[in-house]
Amino acid sequence: MRMAIRIALVICAVFYFSIGFFGYLLFGDSINADMLVNFDQNADTMVGLVINAIVRLSYAFHVMLVFPILNYTLRANVDELLFRDKPELAEDTPRFLCLTCILVALAYAIAIWIPSIWYCFQILGSTTIATLTLIFPSMIILRDIYSISKPWEKVVAVVFLIAAAATSVVAIWTNLSKTATS
């Protein structure tokens, strides 16, 4: 299993690099952030049509390789979170099928519902910064199982948690309001 994952990751990394590299060679400085948008334009030459078809097929092949790996890790984590006391997922076929179908349906629904992946990147970026810089350090101080932290440090940690929550709400609100107006 590990070897299959390594091979798939190497193939995907090669695809990421080659798609980005050849996309830049093809479109130059006029490349869009979402490179697939560039391929919606009609190519005037046969070479352009062939390159367009190759890039689209390579992207589809890439998704075929990546989705099962991501679905495997997501399914394992959700199963561990929801069904901690149950037998292993590999031994429980009905639970495996139900969880897989629900996660795949949810992924497809989100892909249809969200018009551009950049909305997700904006929200993830704004919340990740607040989480890494404010929430995790504060939670470590508040969880102090060895009683190392002083009381004033715990007060500062709570203030940072409140600041992180406020920052995340403002960042998400700003991103969502920008997308609603555009």
GIDA-V164298 format. One record per backbone hydrogen bond with DSSP energy under -0.5 kcal/mol. NH is the residue of the N-H (numbers start at 1). CO is the residue of the C=O. Records with the same first field share a line. If there is no record, write none. Layout:
NH=CO / CO
This chain:
5=1
6=2
7=3
8=4
9=5
10=6
11=7
12=8
13=9
14=10
15=11
16=12
17=13
18=14
19=15
20=16
21=17
22=18
23=19
24=20
25=21
26=22
27=23
28=24
30=27
31=28
35=33
37=34
38=34 / 35
39=35 / 36
40=37
41=38
49=45
50=46
51=47
52=48
53=49
54=50
55=51
56=52
57=53
58=54
59=55
60=56
61=57
62=58
63=59
64=60
65=61
66=62
67=63
68=64
69=65
70=66
71=67
72=68
73=69
74=70
75=71
76=72
77=73
78=74
79=75
80=76
81=77
82=78
83=79
86=83
91=88
92=88 / 89
93=91
96=92
97=93
98=94
99=95
100=96
101=97
102=98
103=99
104=100
105=101
106=102
107=103
108=104
109=105
110=106
111=107
112=108
113=109
114=110
115=113
119=116
120=116
121=117
122=118
123=119
124=120
125=121
126=122
127=123
128=124
129=125
130=126
131=127
132=128
133=129
134=130
135=130
136=131
138=134
139=135
140=136
141=137
142=138
143=139
144=141
147=144
154=150
155=151
156=152
157=153
158=154
159=155
160=156
161=157
162=158
163=159
164=160
165=161
166=162
167=163
168=164
169=165
170=166
171=167
172=168
173=169
174=170
175=171
176=172
177=173
178=174
179=175
180=176
181=177
182=178
